Structures are given as C-alpha cells and as structure tokens.
Amino acid sequence: MPSEEELFASVDALLNEEPHLPPPAERARLREAAGITQARLATALKTTTQSVKNWENGRSEPKSPRLDAYQRLLNGWAAKYPAPGAVPAAATVPAAPAASEVKTADAPQAPTVPATGPARPATPPAAASRRPAAGKTAAQPAPDPRFPHGPLAVLDGDGSAYGTGGIVLDCPATTVVELVEWTLRESGLGAPRLHRNGKDSDPLIVLTAAAAVKLGLPERLEGHEQRRSLRLAEDHPVVKQVVKAKWRLTQRGFGPWARIYRKVQGRERQCVQLAILSWDALDERSWPGVTEMEPADIARVLGVYAQRVITPRGSTAVSGLELMTALRPPTRAVQDPQTGNWVPGHNPGSLGTEPMDPAPPEATPEHPVVVDSGWSGGFLNEEAYQWVRDVSLLSDEECTLPFAVGLDLNTAFLAAAARLVVGLSAPDHFHAPAFNPKIPGSWRVDLSHVELDPRLPSPFTPDGTRPTGPAWYQTHTVAYAQELGYNVQPLEGYLRRETGAYLDPWHDRLKTAYVDTLADLGVTKDLDDRQFLAAMERHKDADPAMAAVLAAIKATVKGGIGKLRERPQGKRYKEGERWPALQRPTWRPDIRAAVISKARINMHRKLRNMATMTGLYPLAVLSDCVVYPSPGDSPLDFLPYAASGKPQPGGFRLGPTPGLAKLEGVQSMLWAVDLMEQGYNPARHIKGGDAVLDEGE
C-alpha cells in the first residue's frame, strides 16, 4: 500500500502540471462558435492577434498566466458549444481550390475547406436594430455563426449599414479602403457555400448615392446610357487609394459592381463585392422599384434573394450563371495515389475548369472556330417562338368570338431545364449518324417533309414557318419529329459522349425560390383555378418588396440561360477575335440551345394537345406567351376540364409552379385581328393593349 505522503506527492504533481488545451483546430472552432474575433480575444488576454493565430494553427502555445485564463475560457465555450459528431477523416482535408465561375470577373479563389473546419471570424452585432425593415420578412434559416449578420448590407450616407432581419450596424468607414477592411474584419457579413465543394459567398455592400459620395465616389458616372461599360478611370483618386493599399480590382474595374480583393492567404478569401445604386447596379427591369426603396427595404429584397438564390455578384444574368457553378463546382479534393496529398480534381457532373470551343454550327458567326475554319455549313437556330397565324387561316367562328386571351407559362426556360441531359465533353463529328434521342448534340437533318396543321406554328423554326431543306437542330427538336411519327435520317452530327443533368440543382433551387416567393405574395399551390387567377391579379400589390424578388428570380432564369451564349460587347471588337466570355467554362451555346429547344417543343406539344381536346388554335405565340380566341374574358372559358372539374392533362393548366400557366392579358378579338393584319404580334402587346404599339416590334 502506498503511503499518504506518496499519494499527496502524486496529486501535487498533477496539480502542478500545465492545463491541457484542446487541439488547435478545436480552439479556433470554439472561438468562432462564440462569435469572437482573434483580435478581440487577443485584447481580452492582453496579447497580440498574431499570438492567437499561432495558438490556433499550432505554431506556439500560451504560457501562464495566459494559459490558465485561456484554458478557463475554452472550457466555458466547450460547455456552450459542444463539438459536432465524429467526422470522417477525409472531411478534415482541405478541398481543392474552386475555379472562378465567371472568368471575366477574374476574382480570386480560396481553397475549399470542410463545412466543419475553421472559418473566417465574425463579430457580434455592432449596434442594435434602429430601423427595422417594413413589411413581412421571409422566414430566415438559422444564421451561420461565421456570418451572424447575413450576406449583405446597404450602406447609407450617415454610416448606417442595413442588414437582413432589420439589423443596423454602425460603419465608421470614410474611404473605400476602410469600408473593405471593416467589411472583412468587423461586419460579420457573408454567406456559406451552396455546395460542399464550393466556396462561401463574399460579403456584399450596397452603396446608396449618399454613401458613394461620402466615400469619394461620383454620384453618377459619365456615359450613363452605356451602363455595361461604366467604370472609374484608372487615375481616379479612389482607384489609386485601392491600389496603394495593395488591394486589387477585377478586370471589370471599378464599375457598378466592383470586386475588391487580395490574393488568398491560407484558407481565407479576402474579397468584398460593392454595388453602387446610383450607377444603376440594380437594373429596373430586373429589380422593379428597388432603387427607390428605403435602405432597410433594399436590404430585405436583396437579402431574401441571397437566401433563396445567391448573393448577387452582378446583374441577374451574372448571378444566374454564378449559381450554376456554385451548385456544380468544377473541382473537388481528390487524393493523389502516389503522394497521398489532396489535390484539385474534376468534380463529376460539372463543366470543369477549362473553356471548351463549340462545334461550328453551335457557335456564332463571329466566333474564331467559324472565322478561322471558313465554316459555311449553317448554324443552329434554336430560339423561342415569334409566330403569328396567317389572318387568312382564321375561321368565321373564331372571328366572331369576343375575346383574345393571353396565357403566359411560368418560367418556361426553367421548366425546360428540369431533368435536361446536356453534353459535358467536347463535340465529336459524325457523318450520317443514326439518330438517338438520348445523345445531346447538333444534327443536320431535313425536316421539310413533316406535314402539320398550318393553323399551328412549325415546331422546328422560331418563326413557325415550315423548313425548306436540311438544317441544324438540337436533339430535342429532332426527337419531336420522331415523336410525331416521321422518319429522321441525319446527314451529319456533332455529338457529345459524356453527358449529365448539369442544370438539375440550378433548376431545383430556382424553382423552390420562385414557388416560395409567390407563396409569400399569397399565391399558393392549394388554390383552385379561380382563386389562383384572383390571387395573381393582386399579388404584386400584396408586398412590393417580395414582388421585386419575384421579378429578379424570373430575370435570373432568363439571364442565366442567355449568358451561356454571351455575344461580344463594345464597338472595338473585330470578327474572329476571342472575347472575354469565351474564357468561361460556362460559355456553352449548345446547353442554351438545348434549353430553348425543349421549351419550344414543350409549347408546341401543348398547342397540339389543345387543338385535339378543344378544337382551338392559337392566334400568336411569343416565347412563353400564347394568345387564344375565347368566348369569355377568362382562361376558364376555354381551357379543357374533365367532368370532375380537374384540368385535362396535356394542355395548358393554371398554377403557380414552373411550366404551368397564368393569365397574361385580355383584349377584344377585334383588337387582336387588327394587330395581326398590321403585322404585329398580339402576344407581345396583349398585356398592355394599344399603348405599347408606339414602341414597335
């Protein structure tokens, strides 16, 4: 048996041992979970920020008396913020650097880190809410402890930064450089990644006109009518300040959407996005009425959009394209079998990191693959409908109907993107290939022999005219000819061997955003058709802020698809030169063609089914809007319903989800026939009546 002295000696030895600290990564996790910055912790422990950094990366250990205080603090945090469940070892390895989604932005990329790993420090609220946003606020998810104040803030001229959820922060910055540093170090702004292999969203600061002037920026820029090319001159004092402080601007320069960054250091991105309202950062067509709102309401609109779609990084078109790569990151971390190191590797299902030239018929006439090769074999013409029925084909019965009713398909391009298989690899050229509807690509085939009712547009051309000979078509268009019972024999094709449903997560996120935002405006899935029409008639007045979010979501869909084939910008461009958009892996005109082809075929299929079920034929079609003659002033007067009262499948159906229809407008049949005789498209003007004719076609 040990003696009492021996036992006390052993216990005293344990008491004299230094406290055992948790591993460095756990120290960082606990601090971040508590919302404390390294600088604030250093102040509390009467040491330097660099010392705290060293403790958290394992370079050094604290000594007493700081060791005891640090241990006590960590123990307290550990009780409040217990560690999550065990994580697989692979999850603790930093993932590969994420590639830039939009190469023209030339933004820096940070290595991807696991969701449970160390993150950028955040601070608690700098000020209590002084002016909460008006109106109902959409439900917010639990905040990420790294970004306690949400994804963005709107800065006013008095130094108030209005965030989401009604919070207002005090921003002491008087220069752009100070604003950038405050945003990264003190604001607690940002948003978590949308995919585990992606990257967190950089914080967005929106500047009102007063804030821009306070920071030394002009209230407006010269050349206001050419918004796309607006930017400060390189010798402007603010640009010089940014460069002198060793910050960088992207290739877009200091324009309405300016990105200011430094090269990535370690795991942290150092990048801030600015949006300047008085420089038309928010296009009125995509963000109706937003620039006229109070800062708190602007923050609410942009915050809901950021939560449901993505933190804006430019126009809604840019954001739509960014969302694609945020949900399908081009790289992921893979282990090198020879060295055992984790290195960047291709993320299956993504478009990769390198741009890909299209096949000549998929390109535009000015593209280098066309100009350099002297290609003269024609191009894909997969565009949305712009068709008007020949007036001579109107029957007397149709002309005596009193109304022309326009139906609009909800986000038709988004509906077409659902489960859409597209090519992921470069195209291969084939001569006289056998047609396969499962292979995405471009086919040269003669569809002039397909006979269809002349009261319907041809499904094969945007203007609805019958093809006159061989032409290039996307897979969905050729497959529809086969669906109609006609034999197709392609003469040649540019086909892709590697395929995938690249747009699926993009579709799913935007569909949810669209449906949820409509529900916030009182348009829900449980409404019957009559209730749906009534709710849609007043939905924009229910909440102007949420109506603006809805408009932005719709613009994101169309703009994102359009960006897949962005044309050259500027007067200095010469045919055959490469333009900046071609450097993006997402410059994919073939994917754009696939979406539009499927949307147009979907429209034609509904038109054909409607004719079969009701005997009604359209007067005109414009993209996702179709005009029908009607005995009444409501779609309920001509849409097909079963005896049970349920809509007949196959035709147009009313409802709030993508692909279903809503009322676009009602005019007299006489009005519609008059426009048709003048060569106008009633579908373009049915919503606004005669007043819009001054704008022309």
C-alpha positions in Angstrom: 0.0 0.0 0.0 1.4 3.5 -0.9 1.9 5.9 1.9 -0.2 9.0 2.4 2.9 11.2 1.6 3.4 9.3 -1.7 -0.2 9.8 -2.7 -0.2 13.5 -1.9 3.1 13.9 -3.8 1.5 12.3 -6.9 -1.6 14.6 -6.6 0.6 17.7 -6.1 2.5 16.7 -9.3 -0.8 16.6 -11.2 -1.8 19.9 -9.8 1.5 21.4 -10.9 1.1 20.2 -14.5 0.1 22.8 -17.0 -3.5 22.8 -18.2 -4.2 20.5 -21.2 -5.6 22.6 -24.1 -7.7 21.1 -26.9 -6.2 20.7 -30.3 -5.5 24.0 -32.3 -8.4 23.4 -34.7 -10.8 22.9 -31.8 -9.6 26.2 -30.2 -10.5 28.0 -33.5 -13.8 26.3 -33.7 -14.8 27.2 -30.2 -13.9 30.9 -30.7 -15.8 31.1 -33.9 -18.8 29.4 -32.4 -18.8 32.1 -29.8 -18.6 34.8 -32.5 -15.4 36.2 -31.1 -12.7 37.6 -33.4 -9.0 36.8 -32.9 -8.4 40.5 -32.3 -11.0 40.6 -29.6 -9.6 37.5 -27.9 -6.1 39.0 -28.0 -7.3 42.1 -26.3 -9.0 40.1 -23.5 -5.9 38.0 -22.9 -3.6 41.1 -23.1 -1.6 39.6 -26.1 -1.3 40.1 -29.8 -3.6 38.9 -32.6 -0.6 37.1 -34.1 -0.2 35.1 -30.9 -3.8 34.0 -31.0 -3.3 32.9 -34.6 -0.2 31.0 -33.7 -2.1 29.2 -30.9 -4.9 28.2 -33.3 -2.6 26.9 -36.0 -0.3 25.0 -33.7 2.8 27.1 -34.1 3.1 28.0 -30.4 1.4 27.5 -27.1 0.4 30.1 -24.4 2.3 30.4 -21.2 1.0 31.1 -17.7 -0.8 33.1 -16.6 -2.4 33.4 -20.0 -2.5 29.6 -20.3 -4.8 29.3 -17.3 -7.1 32.1 -18.5 -7.2 30.6 -22.0 -8.0 27.2 -20.6 -10.9 28.5 -18.5 -12.3 30.4 -21.5 -12.1 27.3 -23.7 -13.7 25.1 -21.1 -16.6 27.6 -20.8 -17.0 27.7 -24.6 -16.8 23.9 -24.8 -19.8 23.6 -22.4 -21.8 26.0 -24.5 -20.8 24.8 -28.0 -20.1 21.1 -27.9 -18.3 19.6 -30.8 -20.4 18.1 -33.6 -20.5 14.3 -34.1 -17.4 12.5 -35.4 -16.5 13.5 -39.0 -14.8 11.1 -41.4 -11.1 11.7 -41.7 -11.4 12.7 -45.4 -13.7 15.5 -44.4 -11.0 17.3 -42.5 -8.8 17.6 -45.5 -8.9 20.9 -47.4 -10.7 20.5 -50.7 -9.4 21.8 -54.0 -9.4 25.4 -55.0 -12.7 26.3 -56.6 -12.4 27.7 -60.1 -13.7 31.1 -61.0 -17.3 30.9 -62.1 -17.1 33.9 -64.3 -13.7 34.4 -65.8 -14.4 37.9 -66.9 -14.7 38.8 -63.2 -11.1 37.4 -62.7 -11.9 37.0 -59.0 -9.5 35.2 -56.6 -10.5 31.8 -55.4 -9.9 30.3 -52.0 -9.2 26.6 -51.3 -12.4 24.8 -50.3 -12.5 23.8 -46.6 -14.9 21.4 -45.0 -18.1 22.8 -43.5 -16.9 21.8 -40.0 -13.5 23.3 -40.4 -12.0 26.7 -39.4 -13.8 29.7 -40.9 -13.5 33.4 -41.1 -14.1 35.1 -37.7 -17.2 37.0 -37.2 -18.3 39.6 -34.6 -21.5 40.0 -32.6 -23.8 42.9 -33.6 -22.1 46.2 -33.5 -25.4 48.0 -32.9 -28.9 47.2 -32.0 -31.6 47.5 -34.7 -32.6 51.1 -35.0 -34.8 51.0 -38.1 -36.2 47.5 -38.9 -37.3 46.8 -42.4 -41.0 47.4 -43.1 -43.4 44.6 -44.0 -43.4 40.9 -43.6 -39.9 39.3 -43.7 -39.5 36.0 -45.3 -38.5 33.1 -43.0 -34.8 33.0 -42.4 -32.7 29.9 -41.8 -30.6 29.6 -38.7 -27.6 32.0 -39.2 -24.2 30.6 -39.8 -22.1 31.5 -36.7 -19.3 32.7 -39.1 -21.7 35.2 -40.7 -24.0 36.4 -37.9 -25.2 39.4 -39.8 -26.2 37.8 -43.0 -24.9 38.0 -46.6 -25.1 41.8 -47.2 -25.7 45.3 -46.0 -26.9 48.5 -47.6 -24.8 51.5 -46.5 -26.4 54.9 -46.1 -24.6 58.3 -46.0 -24.8 58.5 -42.2 -22.7 55.4 -41.7 -25.6 53.1 -41.0 -25.3 49.6 -42.7 -28.7 48.0 -43.0 -28.6 44.2 -43.0 -31.1 41.4 -43.2 -33.6 40.8 -40.5 -33.8 44.5 -39.6 -30.3 44.8 -38.1 -28.4 48.0 -38.4 -24.6 48.2 -38.0 -22.5 51.2 -37.4 -19.9 51.5 -40.2 -17.2 54.1 -39.4 -15.5 53.9 -42.8 -14.9 57.2 -44.7 -13.0 55.7 -47.6 -13.5 52.6 -49.8 -10.3 51.0 -48.4 -11.6 51.5 -44.8 -15.0 50.1 -45.9 -13.4 46.9 -47.4 -11.4 46.3 -44.2 -14.3 46.9 -41.9 -16.4 44.5 -44.0 -13.9 41.7 -43.8 -12.8 42.2 -40.2 -15.8 43.6 -38.3 -19.1 43.4 -40.1 -19.8 39.6 -39.7 -21.2 39.6 -43.3 -21.0 36.7 -45.7 -22.9 33.5 -46.7 -22.0 29.8 -46.5 -21.3 27.8 -49.7 -24.1 26.2 -51.6 -22.2 23.0 -52.2 -19.6 21.3 -50.0 -17.0 21.5 -52.8 -17.8 25.2 -53.5 -16.8 28.4 -51.7 -18.5 30.8 -49.3 -20.1 33.9 -50.8 -18.2 37.1 -50.4 -19.9 39.9 -48.4 -21.9 42.4 -50.5 -22.0 46.1 -49.6 -24.6 48.1 -51.5 -23.9 51.9 -51.6 -26.6 54.5 -51.7 -25.9 57.7 -53.6 -25.1 59.5 -50.3 -22.8 56.7 -49.2 -20.9 56.7 -52.6 -20.3 60.5 -52.3 -19.2 60.2 -48.7 -16.6 57.6 -49.8 -15.2 59.9 -52.5 -17.1 58.3 -55.5 -19.0 60.3 -58.0 -22.8 60.2 -57.5 -23.2 59.2 -61.2 -20.8 58.2 -63.9 -20.4 59.9 -67.3 -21.8 57.9 -70.2 -24.8 56.8 -68.1 -26.6 55.5 -71.2 -23.9 52.8 -71.7 -24.2 51.2 -68.3 -22.3 48.0 -69.2 -19.1 49.8 -69.9 -19.2 52.2 -67.0 -16.2 52.3 -64.7 -13.9 54.8 -63.0 -10.8 55.8 -64.8 -7.5 54.2 -63.5 -6.3 57.6 -62.4 -9.3 58.3 -60.2 -8.3 59.0 -56.6 -10.4 56.2 -55.2 -8.8 53.7 -57.6 -5.4 55.0 -56.6 -6.3 54.6 -52.9 -7.3 51.0 -53.5 -4.1 50.1 -55.4 -1.9 51.9 -52.9 -3.4 49.8 -50.0 -2.4 46.7 -52.0 -6.0 45.8 -52.9 -6.9 44.7 -56.4 -9.8 45.2 -58.8 -11.1 42.6 -61.2 -10.9 43.1 -65.0 -14.3 44.8 -64.8 -12.6 47.7 -63.0 -14.4 50.0 -60.6 -17.9 49.9 -62.1 -21.5 49.5 -60.8 -20.5 46.0 -59.5 -16.9 46.4 -58.2 -15.0 43.4 -56.7 -12.1 44.4 -54.4 -9.7 41.6 -53.3 -6.3 40.5 -52.3 -4.7 37.2 -53.1 -5.9 34.3 -51.0 -3.8 33.8 -47.8 -4.2 30.4 -46.2 -7.8 29.4 -46.2 -9.3 32.8 -46.1 -10.7 34.7 -49.1 -10.2 38.5 -48.8 -12.8 39.8 -51.2 -15.7 42.3 -51.0 -18.4 43.0 -53.6 -19.7 46.5 -53.9 -22.9 47.5 -55.7 -23.5 51.2 -56.3 -27.2 52.0 -56.7 -26.8 55.4 -58.3 -24.6 53.8 -61.0 -27.6 51.6 -62.0 -26.2 48.4 -60.3 -29.8 47.2 -60.0 -31.5 47.3 -63.4 -35.1 48.5 -63.1 -36.3 45.7 -65.4 -34.9 43.0 -63.1 -35.4 44.8 -59.8 -38.5 46.9 -60.3 -38.8 49.8 -57.9 -36.0 48.7 -55.6 -33.6 51.6 -56.1 -36.5 53.9 -54.9 -36.9 52.0 -51.6 -35.5 52.9 -48.2 -32.2 51.2 -47.4 -33.8 48.8 -44.9 -36.2 47.6 -47.6 -33.5 47.3 -50.2 -31.6 45.1 -47.7 -34.7 43.0 -47.3 -35.2 42.5 -51.0 -31.6 41.6 -51.7 -31.4 39.5 -48.5 -34.3 37.3 -49.5 -32.8 36.9 -53.0 -29.4 36.0 -51.5 -31.1 33.5 -49.1 -33.2 31.8 -51.8 -30.9 32.2 -54.9 -27.4 33.5 -54.3 -25.7 36.7 -53.0 -25.8 39.0 -56.1 -22.4 39.5 -57.8 -23.6 41.5 -60.7 -26.7 41.6 -62.9 -29.3 38.9 -62.5 -27.8 37.3 -65.6 -24.4 37.1 -64.0 -26.0 35.8 -60.8 -27.8 33.1 -62.8 -24.6 31.9 -64.3 -22.8 32.1 -60.9 -25.5 30.0 -59.4 -24.8 27.2 -61.9 -21.2 26.9 -60.9 -21.9 27.5 -57.2 -24.2 24.4 -57.3 -21.9 22.4 -59.6 -18.3 23.4 -58.5 -15.8 22.5 -61.2 -13.3 20.9 -58.8 -13.2 18.8 -55.7 -10.4 17.4 -53.5 -9.0 14.1 -54.6 -6.1 12.1 -53.1 -3.0 11.6 -55.3 -2.4 7.9 -55.2 1.4 8.4 -55.5 2.0 11.1 -52.9 -1.1 10.7 -50.7 -1.6 14.5 -51.0 -5.0 16.1 -51.6 -5.1 17.9 -54.9 -7.7 19.6 -57.1 -9.6 17.1 -59.3 -12.5 17.2 -61.6 -15.9 17.3 -60.0 -18.1 14.8 -61.9 -21.2 16.3 -63.4 -19.6 19.8 -63.7 -18.3 21.6 -66.7 -14.7 21.6 -65.4 -12.3 24.5 -65.2 -11.3 24.9 -68.9 -13.3 26.6 -71.6 -14.5 24.5 -74.4 -14.9 25.5 -78.1 -18.3 24.6 -79.6 -18.9 22.8 -82.8 -19.0 25.2 -85.7 -22.9 25.0 -86.2 -23.3 25.7 -82.4 -21.1 28.8 -82.5 -21.9 32.4 -83.5 -20.8 33.8 -86.9 -18.1 35.9 -85.3 -16.6 33.0 -83.3 -13.0 32.0 -84.1 -13.9 28.4 -84.8 -16.2 29.7 -87.6 -13.9 32.5 -88.9 -10.7 30.5 -88.8 -12.2 27.5 -90.5 -14.2 29.3 -93.1 -17.3 27.4 -91.9 -20.3 27.9 -94.2 -22.5 25.0 -93.3 -25.1 26.9 -91.4 -25.9 27.3 -87.7 -28.4 26.1 -85.1 -31.4 28.3 -85.0 -32.9 27.1 -81.7 -34.7 30.2 -80.5 -38.0 31.0 -78.8 -41.2 31.4 -80.8 -42.1 34.6 -82.6 -45.1 33.5 -84.6 -48.4 35.0 -85.8 -51.0 32.9 -87.6 -51.9 34.0 -91.2 -55.1 36.0 -90.9 -56.5 34.1 -93.9 -56.5 31.0 -91.8 -58.9 32.5 -89.3 -62.3 30.9 -89.4 -65.6 32.9 -89.2 -66.4 31.2 -85.9 -63.1 32.4 -84.5 -63.6 35.9 -85.7 -67.0 36.2 -84.0 -65.6 35.2 -80.6 -65.5 38.4 -78.4 -62.1 38.0 -76.7 -58.5 37.3 -77.2 -56.9 35.8 -74.0 -53.2 35.6 -73.4 -51.6 32.8 -71.3 -48.1 33.0 -70.0 -46.1 30.0 -68.9 -44.3 30.4 -65.6 -40.5 30.5 -66.2 -40.8 28.3 -69.2 -37.0 28.0 -69.6 -36.7 26.9 -66.0 -39.3 24.2 -66.6 -37.3 23.1 -69.7 -34.1 22.8 -67.6 -35.6 20.1 -65.4 -34.0 16.7 -65.9 -32.4 18.0 -69.1 -29.4 15.9 -70.2 -26.7 18.0 -71.8 -23.2 17.3 -73.1 -20.3 17.7 -70.7 -17.5 16.8 -73.1 -16.2 18.3 -76.4 -18.2 17.5 -79.5 -17.2 14.8 -81.9 -18.1 15.0 -85.6 -20.0 12.1 -87.3 -21.2 11.6 -90.9 -24.7 10.1 -91.4 -25.1 9.0 -87.8 -28.2 7.1 -86.7 -30.4 9.4 -84.6 -30.5 8.6 -80.9 -32.8 10.9 -78.8 -30.7 10.2 -75.7 -27.5 11.8 -77.2 -27.2 15.5 -76.8 -25.8 17.4 -79.7 -26.4 19.1 -83.0 -27.9 17.1 -86.0 -28.1 18.2 -89.6 -31.3 16.8 -90.9 -34.0 17.5 -93.5 -37.4 18.0 -91.7 -39.1 19.8 -94.6 -41.3 16.6 -95.2 -43.1 16.9 -91.9 -46.7 17.8 -92.5 -48.5 19.8 -89.8 -51.7 21.8 -89.5 -51.0 25.3 -90.9 -53.0 26.8 -88.0 -50.2 25.8 -85.7 -46.6 27.0 -85.9 -43.9 24.6 -87.1 -42.1 23.2 -84.1 -38.8 23.3 -85.9 -38.4 27.0 -86.5 -38.7 30.1 -84.3 -40.9 32.0 -86.7 -43.1 28.9 -87.1 -42.5 28.5 -90.9 -42.0 25.1 -92.4 -38.4 24.1 -93.1 -37.4 24.2 -96.7 -34.4 21.8 -96.6 -31.6 20.4 -94.4 -30.7 22.4 -91.3 -29.1 22.1 -88.0 -31.2 21.1 -85.0 -30.7 20.3 -81.3 -31.5 16.8 -80.2 -34.9 17.6 -78.7 -36.2 19.2 -81.9 -35.2 16.1 -84.0 -36.7 13.8 -81.3 -40.0 15.6 -81.6 -40.2 14.9 -85.3 -39.7 11.3 -84.5 -42.4 11.5 -81.8 -44.8 12.9 -84.4 -44.2 9.6 -86.4 -41.8 10.9 -89.1 -38.6 9.2 -90.1 -35.4 11.2 -89.5 -32.1 10.5 -91.2 -29.3 12.9 -90.1 -26.7 13.8 -92.7 -24.1 14.6 -90.0 -23.9 15.5 -86.4 -21.7 17.0 -83.7 -22.4 14.8 -80.7 -21.1 14.6 -77.1 -20.1 11.3 -75.5 -20.1 12.5 -71.8 -23.5 13.7 -70.6 -25.3 14.7 -67.5 -28.1 16.7 -66.0 -25.9 19.6 -65.3 -28.7 22.1 -64.6 -30.7 20.0 -62.2 -29.6 21.6 -59.0 -29.9 25.0 -60.6 -33.5 24.2 -61.6 -34.4 22.8 -58.2 -33.1 25.9 -56.3 -34.7 28.4 -58.6 -38.0 26.5 -58.7 -38.2 26.5 -54.9 -37.3 30.2 -54.8 -40.0 31.0 -57.3 -42.7 29.0 -55.6 -41.8 30.2 -52.1 -41.8 33.8 -53.2 -45.2 33.5 -55.0 -46.5 31.9 -51.7 -45.3 35.0 -49.8 -47.4 37.0 -52.2 -50.5 34.9 -51.4 -50.3 32.6 -54.5 -50.1 29.1 -53.1 -50.4 25.6 -54.5 -53.6 24.8 -52.7 -55.7 27.4 -54.6 -58.2 26.3 -57.2 -58.0 27.8 -60.6 -60.5 30.6 -59.9 -58.7 31.5 -56.6 -55.4 31.3 -58.4 -56.4 33.9 -61.0 -57.8 36.2 -58.3 -54.6 35.9 -56.3 -52.4 36.6 -59.3 -54.4 39.7 -60.2 -53.4 41.3 -56.9 -50.1 39.6 -56.0 -47.8 42.5 -56.9 -49.7 44.8 -54.6 -49.5 42.5 -51.6 -45.9 43.2 -50.9 -43.8 45.4 -53.4 -40.5 44.1 -51.9 -41.4 40.4 -52.5 -42.8 41.3 -55.9 -39.4 42.7 -56.7 -37.7 39.5 -55.5 -40.1 37.5 -57.8 -39.1 39.7 -60.8 -35.4 39.2 -60.0 -35.8 35.4 -59.8 -37.5 35.3 -63.3 -34.8 37.6 -64.7 -32.2 35.3 -63.2 -33.6 32.3 -65.1 -33.7 34.1 -68.5 -30.5 35.9 -68.0 -28.6 32.9 -66.8 -29.6 30.9 -69.9 -28.8 33.8 -72.1 -25.3 34.1 -70.6 -24.5 30.7 -71.9 -24.0 32.3 -75.3 -22.9 35.8 -74.4 -22.0 37.8 -77.5 -19.1 40.3 -77.9 -19.6 43.7 -76.3 -18.2 47.0 -77.4 -17.5 48.8 -80.7 -13.8 47.8 -80.7 -14.5 44.1 -81.2 -13.4 42.6 -84.5 -14.8 39.5 -86.0 -12.7 36.4 -85.3 -11.2 37.7 -82.1 -11.8 35.9 -78.8 -13.9 37.9 -76.4 -13.8 37.6 -72.6 -16.9 35.4 -72.2 -15.2 32.7 -74.2 -12.7 32.1 -71.4 -15.5 30.8 -69.2 -16.3 27.0 -69.0 -19.9 28.1 -68.9 -19.8 29.6 -72.4 -21.9 26.8 -73.7 -24.2 27.8 -76.6 -25.1 24.1 -77.0 -26.6 24.0 -73.5 -28.6 27.2 -74.2 -29.9 25.7 -77.4 -31.0 22.5 -75.6 -33.0 24.5 -73.0 -34.7 26.7 -75.7 -35.3 23.7 -78.0 -37.0 21.8 -75.2 -39.1 24.9 -74.1 -40.3 25.4 -77.7 -41.1 21.7 -78.2 -43.0 21.8 -74.8 -45.0 24.7 -76.1 -45.8 23.1 -79.4 -46.9 19.9 -77.7 -49.4 21.8 -75.6 -50.7 23.7 -78.6 -51.2 20.4 -80.4 -53.0 18.8 -77.5 -55.2 21.9 -77.0 -56.3 21.6 -80.6 -57.1 18.0 -80.2 -59.0 18.5 -76.9 -60.8 21.8 -77.6 -60.6 22.4 -81.4 -59.0 25.8 -80.5 -55.9 27.1 -82.4 -53.6 29.9 -81.2 -53.6 33.4 -82.8 -50.0 34.0 -81.9 -47.1 32.8 -79.8 -44.2 34.9 -78.4 -41.7 32.9 -76.4 -43.7 31.6 -73.4 -46.9 33.6 -74.1 -49.7 32.3 -76.3 -53.0 34.1 -77.4 -56.2 32.2 -77.9 -59.6 33.3 -79.2 -62.1 32.9 -76.4 -65.9 33.1 -75.7 -65.2 34.8 -72.4 -62.6 37.1 -70.8 -61.0 34.3 -68.6 -58.9 31.3 -69.3 -61.6 29.3 -67.5 -63.8 29.9 -70.6 -61.7 27.8 -72.9 -59.2 25.6 -71.0 -60.1 21.9 -71.1 -61.5 20.4 -67.9 -62.7 16.9 -67.1 -66.3 16.3 -65.9 -64.8 16.1 -62.4 -63.7 19.7 -62.7 -60.0 18.8 -62.8 -57.8 20.2 -65.7 -57.2 17.8 -68.5 -53.5 16.7 -68.7 -51.5 17.6 -71.8 -52.9 21.1 -72.4 -52.3 24.4 -70.6 -53.0 24.3 -66.9 -53.2 27.2 -64.5 -51.0 27.2 -61.4 -48.0 28.7 -59.6 -45.2 26.3 -60.5 -42.8 26.5 -63.4 -44.4 25.3 -66.7 -47.9 26.0 -65.6 -49.8 29.0 -66.9 -51.2 32.3 -65.7 -53.2 35.0 -67.3 -51.1 37.4 -69.3 -53.8 39.7 -70.5 -57.2 40.1 -72.2 -58.2 42.2 -75.2 -61.0 42.1 -77.7 -60.8 39.7 -80.7 -61.2 42.7 -83.0 -58.1 44.3 -81.4 -56.1 41.1 -82.0 -57.2 40.7 -85.6 -56.4 44.3 -86.3 -52.8 43.8 -85.0 -52.4 40.7 -87.0 -53.4 42.4 -90.2 -50.8 45.2 -89.5 -48.1 42.6 -89.0 -47.8 42.9 -85.2 -47.8 40.0 -82.7 -50.8 40.2 -80.3 -48.8 38.1 -77.8 -46.3 40.9 -77.4 -49.0 43.5 -76.7 -51.8 41.6 -75.0 -50.8 42.7 -71.6 -50.6 46.5 -72.3 -53.1 47.0 -75.1 -52.7 49.6 -77.8 -50.4 51.9 -75.8 -47.4 49.8 -76.4 -47.6 49.9 -80.1 -45.6 53.1 -80.1 -42.6 51.1 -79.0 -42.7 49.0 -82.2 -41.9 45.3 -82.6 
